[in-house]
């Protein structure tokens, strides 16, 4: 496995090729899109396989497994393909084909459960939301890929799709992650917002042993920084210990 780049002068040009793992992930989701537009099959997908919170956590639990793997929007599929082709390929080179496939499936399934749970809670305030399908559209994969790139290539100066302006991989990743989270807020898609936040946490944990930073280490570092900044500052404590010459009580050890 190639070692992480250490020089800040290394440049990465995104958009080389669609690697086998990313191609597998994209192929599964592209197949789901094709099935969703086939007459008859598409109606079955929408009526039986999409995530409806009241049914997924009720009499039809298979929706938790099937819903996250369906993409109904051609635009979502297109942008996902561009992301996997550019950034996803760089990630696969670091973590391997098997991991990017398994992690993608794990993130989608975890997000499906979070969407279902938050949808049931949302239904307590707005009952109709628990009866409507919530399309996930593979949005957790966007958060996973972007955060993985920021963690693994955060210190690199990147040039994206031929644009001359360079920026760090970490800045680029968090810029697009922030846009995605704000879009969920502005569209009031609270279930997807919680799913994307859960995805970020899961991705942090998955990357902790593969070149990323542990979320617990970041949390402890943040607490340490807050204590150092806002904690009470006091000078070193001095204590007088017995010692020195017995005949001269003024000669003591200061510790």
N, C-alpha and C positions, 0 to 999 in steps of 0.2 A: 504494500500500500504506500503510495507516495507520501512523503513527509509534508506537513503544512508549510507553506511558504513563510519565511521569516523576514524577508526584506520588504520594506515599505515602498520600494521603487519597482517591485514586480507589477506588471500590468496584465490584466485579463480582458480579453475581448470576448464578450458573450455572444452566443449564437454560433456554435460550431457544427454540431450534429445531434441527432436524436439517438441517444444511447439505448441499449437493449432494455434496461429496466424502465426507463421513461417511456419507451415505445410500448411496452407491455401495459403500463398504467393507462396511457392514452388510448391504446387499442380497446381495452375493456370499456372505457367510458364512451368511446366513439361508437362501439357496437350497441351500447345501451341507447344512444341517441338515434341510431338507425332503427332499432326496434320500436322506439317511441313514435316514429312517424309512419310505421307500416300499418295500413288499415286493419282494423280488428285487433292487432297486437297492441297498438298504442292505446286503445280504449281499455284493454285489460291492464296495462301498466298503470294507467292513471286511476283506475278504480280499485286495484288490488295490491299494488306494489309500492306506491308512494307513501310518504310518512304522514299519517293522520294521528296526532297524539292520542286521542281518545281510543283509537283502535289498536295502535302499536303497543300501548301499555295495557291492552285489554284482551280482546278475543282474537286479534290478528298480530301476534308478536313477530311474525316473519317480516313485517314491514321494517323493523329495525335493521334487518340484515340486507334487504333488497333496496330500500330507498336511497341510501347514500351512494350507490353505484350507478344511479340514473342521472343523466344530464339531458335536460329537455331543451335548453337554449343553444342554438348554434353559435351565438356570440360567446357564451361561456366556454363552449368547447374549443372555439378558435383561440381565445386568450389563454386557455389552459395549455393548448398545444404549443403556443409561442413561449410560455413560461417554462415548460418542460424542455423544449428545444434549446433554450438559451441557458437559464439558470439551473434547471434540473439536471442537465448533462454534467455541469461542473460538480454538483453535489454527488451524483452517482460515481464519479471518478474517485471521490474520497471515501464513501461509505459502502460502495459496492452495489451490484444489481439486485441481489436478494433483499438487502435491507431496505432499499428505496421502495420495492414492491410491498414488502411486509409492513413497513411504516405507513405507507399510503393507505393500505387497507385498515390498519389499526386506527389511524387518525379519523378515517371516514366512519368507522363503526362507533368510536367514542363520541364523535360529533352527533351521530344519529341518536344515541342515547341521551345526550345533553339536550338536543332539540326536542325530543319527546318529553323529557321531564320538565323543561322550561315551558313547553307548550301546554302541559297539563296545569302548571301553576298559572300561566297566563289565562287559561280558561276559567279560573276562579273569578277573575275580574271581567273578562269578556268571553262568555261561554261559547260564542260562535267560533272562536279561534281553535278550540279543541276539536272541531268537526271538519276543519278545512285542511287539505294537504299542504304541507310545507316543503317546497322543492329545495333541496340542499345545493344542487348544481355544482358539486365538487368544490365549493368555496373553501372548505378547510384545507384542501391541497395547496391553495394559493398561500395561505398563512404558513403552512408547514415548509414549503419550498423557500419562501422569502426569509423566514427566520433561520432556516438551515444555512442559507447562503450567508446571512449576516453573521452567524456564529462561526462558520468554517472559513469564510473569506473576508471577515470584517475589516481586517487591516489592509486589504489590497486596494489599490487605486484602479477603478474599473471604468471602461468606456462602453456604453451600452448602444448596440445597434448602429455603430459608426458615428455617434455624436462625439464631437471633440471635447466637450466639457467632461472632466473627470471628477469622480467623487469616491469616497470610501465605500466598500461593500456594505458595511454596517449602516451607514447613512442611507444608502439606496434602499436597503431592505426595510428599515423602519419607516422610511417615507411612504412606501407603498402599503406597508402593514397599517400605518395610521390612516391612510386614505380609505382602506377597506373597512376599518372599524368605524370611522366617521360615517361612511356610506350606510352601514347597518343602522347607526343611530338616526341619521336623517330620514331613512326610509321606515323607521320604527320596526325594523325586523329584529326584535329582541332575542328571539330564539337563535337566529344565526349569529348574533353578536356574542351570546354566551358560548355557542359552539366554537367560534373562532378564538375566543379567550381560552377555552379549554384546550384547543389545538396548540396554542402557544405554550401552555404549561406542559402538555404531553411531549411536544417537540423538544423543549428544554431538557426534560428528563431523558429522552432517547439520545440526545446528543452529548450528554454529560460524560459518557465513556468513549466518545468518538471525536474528540477535538473541540467540543463545545464547552460552555460554562455551566456548572451545576446551578440550578435555581436556588438551592439552599445556600450555596456559597455566595451567590449574589445577594441573597437576603441578609446573611450575616454581615457581609461587607457593607451593605446599606445601613444596617443597625449600628455597626461600629462607627461609620462616618457620621451618623446623626448624634451618637453619644459624644464623639470628639468635638462636634460643632456646637451642640446645645447643652452638653453636660456641664456640671459644676467644675470649674477649674480651680484647683488648689495646689499649693506648693508641696514639695516633698516633705513628708513627716520626718522629723528628727527625734531621735531618742538617745538619752544618755545612759550608757552602760557602765557598771562598775569596772574599774581596772586602773592601770597605771601604778604609780608608786604609792604605797600605803601611807608613807609619811607626809605626802603632799596631796590632800584631797582635791586640789584644784586641777590636777592632772587626770583627766577622764578620757575615755574613748567616745568619740562621737560617731554614731552610725545612723 
